[in-house]
Amino acid sequence: MRKALVDTTRRALHSTLALTILLLAAAPAATLAQSPAYPSKPVRVVVPWPAGGLVDVAARQLSNRLQAALGQPLVIDNKLGAAGSIGADIVAKSPADGHTLLFTSSALSINAALRAKTPFDALKDLERVALVAYAPSVLVVHQNSNIMSLQDLLKAARAQPGKLSYASAGVGSPAHLTGELLKSRQNLFVLHIPYTGAPAAMTDQIAGRIDYHFANAAVVLPQIRAGKVRALAVTSAQRMPGLPQVPTMAEAGLDKFEADQWLGLLAPKGTPPAVIDKLVSEVNKVLLLDDFGQALANAGMSSARPGKAESFDAYFKQDLTQWSNVVNTANIKPE
């Protein structure tokens, strides 16, 4: 009698244990099934640059095309200040659920190279999601300058050390670092003239008060077309669709000199891989649209090729290394 009772009790315990194991195994699947599809609400896209500017234009062109695929509005939120760092910091400290994203430029890697202390770590606190566009710079001189090519410029700089000057939109700007990259690669002694923004620098370039300038393509294209400045080369790997007659730096005789500004989409660190994968997939579809590429070209940009988040991460680290080397070589200090 006692043995039968023990056997019955043992079977009951085994059944209970088996049921518990089944319930525990099913719990994650049930939880997953109950999770709302991403995105479950409007997506905030923080753009740390002014409305109507280069980065903002690209962000809006992308967001307008992503909305239908994601099934939720993408709301652009321009948060300006500290060369893009304020907006990036907001995203870095936002919930990592994919509903707050950052759309910014290579200013993110430049700032990381320039500043040892920042309120966030660009490498550790943000996830690279997708490269979206490139914005090359154009090396320009005054329309009436005797400098007709990149090789003319290099010869003039070597023949007159300290006499030539180049402009930038300010210390630490892409134009400044690209100018210093040329100096260090070619061992040149030329003067850097920082301005309080790209328009002021372009005004003096047009007036002939400076010798050359690595100007943002979006800013300088109208001036080139109007015959106010002469383009010598572009810093992209391929010629620009809007300037097909202008050689790349490599074609002009300076190999492996690429200094595009990149534009891309990032998310807070810890964003679920499934969310990252969905964003990458949908962005890649947009990058293949002809009308998207044309919209970027009209603004002086070119669309990136479809890729993976890991590729953007590797590109970002390479970009950070290049600008860190320039900053250290030239001993550039942020203002």
JOCORDA-V593827 format. One record per pair of residues at least 6 apart in sequence whose ideal C-beta (glycine too) atoms are under 6 Angstrom apart, sorted by the first residue. I is the first residue (numbers start at 0). J is the second residue. Records with the same first field share a line. If there is no record, write none. Layout:
I: J, J
//
This chain:
37: 97, 274
38: 69, 71, 98
41: 71, 72, 74
42: 71, 73, 98
43: 74, 76, 99
44: 62, 73, 75, 100, 102
45: 76, 78, 86, 89, 90, 101
46: 54, 55, 58, 75, 77, 102
47: 78, 83, 86, 87, 103
48: 54, 55
50: 77
53: 134, 217
54: 104, 262
56: 298
57: 132, 262
58: 75, 102
59: 75
60: 294
61: 131
62: 73
64: 285
65: 73, 281
66: 72, 73
68: 281
78: 85, 86, 89
82: 106, 110
83: 103, 106
84: 110
87: 101, 107
88: 118, 119
90: 99, 101, 267
91: 119, 124, 125
93: 99, 267
95: 267, 269, 270
97: 270, 274
100: 264, 266
101: 265
102: 264
104: 260, 262
105: 260, 261, 318
107: 121
108: 318, 319, 322
109: 322
111: 121, 319
112: 319, 322, 323, 326
113: 171, 326, 333
114: 333
124: 268
125: 265
126: 266, 268, 270
127: 265, 308, 311, 312, 315
128: 264, 265, 266, 275, 278, 308
129: 264, 279, 282
130: 261, 263, 303, 311
131: 262, 263, 303
132: 262, 295, 300, 302, 303
133: 259, 261, 301
134: 216, 260, 300
135: 216, 233, 234, 235, 259
136: 177, 213, 234
137: 214, 216, 219, 230, 233
138: 213, 231, 232
139: 212, 214, 219, 228, 230
140: 146, 211, 229
141: 207
142: 226, 227, 228, 229
146: 152
148: 231
149: 231, 232, 251
150: 252
153: 185
156: 163, 187, 189
160: 188
161: 188
163: 189, 210
164: 190, 192, 209, 210
165: 178, 189, 211, 212
166: 192, 200, 204, 209, 212
167: 174, 175, 193
168: 174, 196, 197, 200
169: 193
170: 193, 334
171: 333
173: 260
174: 213
176: 322, 325
177: 213, 258
178: 213
179: 325, 329
180: 325
183: 328
192: 209
194: 200
197: 215, 218
203: 209
204: 212, 228
205: 227
216: 299
217: 298, 299
220: 241, 299
222: 228
223: 230
230: 245
232: 246, 248, 251
233: 239, 245, 247
234: 248, 258
235: 259
236: 257
240: 296
248: 256
275: 308
279: 308
283: 305
285: 291
286: 302, 305
292: 302
295: 302
//
